[in-house]
Amino acid sequence: MFGRRIPFNQIAVATLVGVVGGVYIYRPIFEAPRKPLAAPDRDLKPDSEEQRAEATQQEVQANASATKD
């Protein structure tokens, strides 16, 4: 078994299977994408300064009440 040479066609098939397997792992063909490709219906706008301040204040209050218990 170890004394024989490997034929070129077997090396070519093994190389082809390895390359195709690596490409499939990198980018699956038959699996649906996880995220929809269409853009979301609503526009995402950045929060205003007042909304960020309110959110921060609410987080501080929630943390303070959690540490009291």
JOJOHU-V18998 format. One record per backbone hydrogen bond with DSSP energy under -1.0 kcal/mol. NH is the residue of the N-H (numbers start at 0). CO is the residue of the C=O. If there is no record, write none. Layout:
BEGIN
nh=<NH:NH>
co=<CO:CO>
END
This chain:
BEGIN
nh=<10:11:12:13:14:15:16:17:18:19:20:21:22:23:24:25:26:51:52:53:54:55:56:57:58:59:60:61:62:63:64:65:66:67>
co=<6:7:8:9:10:11:12:13:14:15:16:17:18:19:20:21:22:47:48:49:50:51:52:53:54:55:56:57:58:59:60:61:62:63>
END
